[in-house]
Each structure stands twice: as C-alpha cells, then as structure tokens.
Amino acid sequence: MDKPAVVVLFGGRSSEHSISSATAGGVLRAISRDSYRVIPIGITRDGVFVLEDDDPDKFALDTHRLPEVADNGTRILWPEGGGDRALRVRRADGSISDLGAVDVVLPILHGVHGEDGTVQGFLDTLEIPYAGGGVLDSALCMDKHFMKIVLQSAGIPVSPWVTVTRSGWARDPESVRTDAAALGLPMFVKPARAGSSVGVSKVAELGDLDSALEIAFAEDEKVLIEEAIVGREIEVAILEGRGGAGSRASLPGEIVLTTREFYDFEGKYLGGGGADVVCPADLTEAEIARVQELGIRSFDAVDGRGLARVDFFLAADTLYVNELNTMPGFTPISMFPKCWIASGMTYAELISELIETAMERAAN
C-alpha cells in the first residue's frame, strides 16, 4: 500500500448517472496502476455507496445498454473525520474489510448530488483531498442562471436569456411567453441545473414553447430560455495551474453539426450521428488566442479549481460563453480529453494530472 490510494467515485443520483458510469469505464481502463492503488466506488441511483469491481468492461458505453451502478449489497464506511482517512467496506455478509487510507478522491460525477458542490462539501468536511472543482465553482457552474450573472459581472459576453421557475410559469404563463418572444426565434429551453443536454429543446415556433418548458421542468424547477446564437460551437479545456502558475487552456475544439439541430444527448452518447467532435478546431491563431484567453478568464471568474470545459458560440466577431462544466464529459471520445490529447497530453496523463494537482493542493 505504498502507492497513493485513489477512489474513483462515479454513478450518482442524477439523470446523468449512466454517463458518469461510462466515464468510469474509460478512467478505470486508463489510470496507471503502476502509480496508484485504485478503489472504485459507485453510487447507485438511490444514493447508496457501494464497492465496485475494478473492471472497465463492466462500465463500457454501449448504445444499446447504458451502464449503471447496481446495489451489490456492499456499503462503504467513510472515514470518521478528524484527520482519519481510513476507508472500510461492509460486505453483503456483514463482515467489514479495511480498504486502507484514502489519499485522493476522483469524483467523476455529473449533475446534481455530485457536480453541484454537495459531494465536494462532504469530502471537505472529512478532510479528504479530491480532484476537480471545489464547492463554490461546482455550485455556481451547476446553476446556469447564477453562472451567467457571475460571468456578466466579469465583463464576459453571454447569450441573452430569461430565467423561469415552475411556480412563476404556473402563476403567469403569459408574461413568460412575452419575455421569451422578446428574445426572438429560434430559442433554446434548458434546465438550469442539468447537463449532457438532458431536457434541452430548440424552439423554432412560439407555439412549441409550452411543451419545451414542460420537458425542462421535468428535470428542474428552474429553467432558462436563451436566445439561439447563430455561430460555430467552440469548446476549450481548462486545467488549474500548478506550482503557483496560472490556469492553462488546451487547443480549442468544435462541435460540427451536420444533420442535427443541436448537440443533444443522442448525438453525444448514443451514436446517433449528425454531429462531429473535431479537435483542434479550424481557427486562426488570433481566434485560438481569444478562445483560450476568454476560457481562462471565465474559469478564474468562477474561482475555478481542477478543471472545466468552457463552451462558446463564435458568431461573426463576437465570442459568447455558453456555459462552464466543472466535470465535463470525460470518456475517451469526449471533447475535454480530445482537446488535451490534441495539445500533447495522453488520456492517462490527463487523469494523472488531475490526481497530482489535487494531492499537490492538499500538501500546501
């Protein structure tokens, strides 16, 4: 047990459970066993922490059967706090096994109850180091309404929007329709606190707004209606600086739509086609520099930690920030890893970078 013990934490209670599980398959396949002792811990859809098999194939992304964490009868017994990092597991037969001290947690969780600062706060309370975003940046970027407000205050362009609550919609739907109409068509309707394009609709006619809102409200009590920016979809990957250095930006990538209206869940994960993930994007040196500079400014504006993917719309001469993801898609074919691979870092090296950054931060 001389190697650092890394808990790979995945699954969770959000609608992105399967995507997190698929990400775990990629991470478990690539993480260096020569450098780390790996402890896979899954969270079931009911929020139960279980000890999982160290088997990447179990969580492979299959378009016909999305992976998930099942309750196998084990129960993770987290450290008791006060500097203790001893991790244990209660087996299905009631026996308790010692898993050793945890050095760092890699929480590859998407959505609420994981990417929103809740798990980060839990680990902070137990004084267990973890990779990725902290409580503040995770919570801010999970809520697209407040993320836009913070970015606006930092002078960063964002697309015009209206925020609607379920109670506000029920109380005065005509005012919502009026405010939405002022944005112009087409528009996007999306849950404020969800990812992977879950619950997102593109509205081309005002008559479709009501149904789009209902789809979004199924995911969240708060919904954004956004002006659709006509332009290229550009994304850049950001990593926290190390050793006192500033944040770093990868080469930008681009989502190139062919037959899809937008980059939806099916296009991202289910092999639906109609959209290509291209990295590096075909941009001029000046455009690359603008994307990288604005990506770093956005990351720093939300007190970013660990990593983030910053998504843009490049329209004419204006670069709009669409959103930040503090735990972006991290499968080997996702944009975040592909951007760093195009920038000279392997997938395995990227995983190690996140772990080492977290341990370095904890040591200071």
Long-range contacts (C-beta under 8 A, 24 or more apart in sequence): 1-37, 1-100, 1-101, 3-35, 3-36, 3-37, 4-35, 4-36, 4-37, 4-103, 4-104, 4-355, 4-359, 5-36, 5-37, 5-39, 5-87, 5-99, 5-100, 5-101, 5-102, 5-103, 5-104, 6-31, 6-36, 6-37, 6-38, 6-39, 6-103, 6-104, 6-105, 6-106, 6-355, 7-39, 7-40, 7-41, 7-87, 7-102, 7-104, 7-105, 7-106, 8-38, 8-39, 8-40, 8-41, 8-106, 8-108, 9-41, 9-43, 9-105, 9-106, 9-107, 9-108, 9-109, 9-119, 10-40, 10-41, 10-42, 10-43, 10-59, 10-69, 10-107, 10-108, 10-109, 11-42, 11-43, 11-44, 11-45, 11-68, 11-69, 11-109, 12-43, 12-45, 12-47, 12-109, 12-110, 12-111, 12-113, 12-114, 13-43, 13-45, 13-46, 13-47, 13-112, 13-113, 13-114, 14-109, 14-110, 14-111, 14-112, 14-113, 14-114, 14-115, 14-194, 15-111, 15-194, 15-196, 15-198, 15-199, 15-219, 16-110, 16-111, 16-194, 16-195, 16-196, 16-198, 17-45, 17-68, 17-69, 17-111, 18-66, 18-67, 18-68, 19-66, 19-110, 19-196, 19-269, 19-329, 19-331, 20-108, 20-109, 20-110, 20-111, 20-114, 21-59, 21-66, 21-67, 21-68, 21-69, 22-59, 22-60, 22-61, 22-66, 22-67, 22-269, 22-331, 23-108, 23-110, 23-329, 23-330, 23-331, 23-334, 24-59, 24-108, 25-56, 25-57, 25-58, 25-59, 25-60, 25-61, 25-67, 25-331, 26-56, 26-330, 26-331, 26-332, 26-347, 27-106, 27-108, 27-330, 27-351, 28-54, 28-55, 28-56, 28-59, 29-56, 30-332, 30-347, 30-348, 30-351, 31-348, 31-351, 31-352, 32-348, 32-351, 32-352, 35-352, 36-355, 37-100, 39-87, 39-99, 39-102, 41-76, 42-69, 43-69, 43-109, 43-114, 44-69, 44-70, 44-71, 45-69, 46-71, 47-113, 48-75, 49-75, 49-76, 49-78, 50-74, 50-75, 50-76, 51-76, 51-89, 51-99, 61-269, 61-331, 63-269, 63-270, 63-271, 66-269, 78-126, 79-126, 79-128, 81-125, 81-126, 81-127, 82-127, 83-127, 85-126, 85-127, 85-128, 102-128, 103-129, 103-359, 104-128, 104-129, 104-130, 104-131, 104-355, 104-358, 104-359, 104-362, 105-129, 105-130, 105-131, 106-130, 106-131, 106-132, 106-351, 106-354, 106-355, 106-358, 107-131, 107-132, 107-327, 108-327, 108-330, 109-327, 110-195, 110-196, 110-327, 110-329, 111-142, 111-193, 111-194, 111-195, 111-196, 111-198, 112-142, 112-193, 112-194, 114-327, 115-142, 115-195, 115-326, 115-327, 116-142, 116-143, 116-193, 117-142, 129-358, 129-359, 129-361, 129-362, 130-358, 131-306, 131-354, 131-355, 131-357, 131-358, 132-305, 132-306, 132-307, 132-326, 132-327, 132-354, 132-358, 133-304, 133-305, 133-306, 133-307, 133-308, 133-326, 133-327, 134-303, 134-305, 134-306, 136-302, 136-303, 137-302, 137-303, 137-304, 137-305, 137-308, 137-326, 138-326, 138-327, 140-302, 140-303, 141-302, 141-308, 141-323, 141-324, 141-325, 141-326, 142-193, 142-326, 143-192, 143-193, 143-222, 144-190, 144-192, 144-193, 144-224, 144-323, 145-192, 145-222, 145-224, 147-302, 147-323, 147-324, 150-301, 150-302, 151-298, 151-301, 151-302, 151-321, 153-301, 154-297, 154-298, 154-301, 156-294, 156-297, 156-298, 156-301, 156-321, 157-318, 157-319, 157-320, 157-321, 158-320, 158-321, 158-322, 159-226, 159-227, 159-228, 159-229, 159-313, 159-320, 159-322, 160-226, 160-227, 161-224, 161-225, 161-226, 161-227, 162-224, 162-225, 163-192, 163-222, 163-223, 163-224, 163-225, 164-213, 164-222, 164-223, 164-224, 164-225, 165-221, 165-222, 165-223, 166-217, 166-221, 166-222, 166-223, 167-221, 169-213, 169-217, 169-223, 173-210, 176-213, 176-225, 177-206, 177-209, 179-225, 180-206, 180-209, 180-225, 181-206, 183-225, 183-226, 183-227, 184-227, 185-228, 186-228, 187-225, 187-226, 187-227, 187-228, 188-224, 188-225, 188-226, 188-228, 188-262, 189-213, 189-215, 189-216, 189-223, 189-224, 189-225, 189-226, 190-216, 190-223, 190-224, 190-226, 191-216, 191-217, 191-219, 191-220, 191-222, 191-223, 191-224, 192-220, 192-222, 192-223, 192-224, 193-219, 193-220, 193-222, 194-219, 194-220, 195-325, 196-265, 196-268, 196-269, 196-329, 197-262, 197-263, 197-264, 197-265, 197-268, 198-265, 200-262, 200-264, 202-228, 202-261, 202-262, 229-313, 229-315, 229-320, 229-322, 230-315, 231-313, 231-314, 231-315, 231-316, 231-320, 232-281, 232-313, 232-314, 232-315, 233-257, 233-263, 233-311, 233-312, 233-313, 233-322, 234-281, 234-283, 234-291, 234-311, 234-312, 234-313, 234-314, 234-319, 235-309, 235-310, 235-311, 235-312, 235-335, 235-339, 236-291, 236-292, 236-295, 236-309, 236-310, 236-312, 236-339, 237-307, 237-308, 237-309, 237-328, 237-335, 237-336, 237-337, 237-339, 237-340, 237-343, 238-295, 238-296, 238-299, 238-304, 238-307, 238-308, 238-309, 238-310, 239-306, 239-307, 239-340, 239-353, 239-354, 239-357, 240-304, 240-305, 240-306, 240-307, 240-357, 242-356, 242-357, 242-360, 243-360, 246-296, 247-296, 247-299, 247-300, 247-304, 248-296, 249-291, 249-292, 249-293, 249-295, 249-296, 250-292, 250-339, 250-340, 250-342, 250-343, 251-279, 251-280, 251-281, 251-288, 251-339, 251-342, 251-343, 252-279, 252-280, 252-281, 252-283, 252-288, 252-291, 252-292, 252-295, 252-339, 253-277, 253-278, 253-279, 253-280, 253-281, 253-335, 253-338, 253-339, 253-342, 254-278, 254-279, 254-281, 254-282, 254-283, 255-335, 268-329, 277-333, 277-334, 277-335, 277-338, 279-335, 279-338, 279-339, 279-341, 279-342, 280-339, 280-342, 287-314, 290-319, 291-319, 294-319, 294-321, 298-324, 299-324, 305-361, 306-354, 306-357, 306-358, 307-336, 307-354, 309-335, 309-336, 309-339
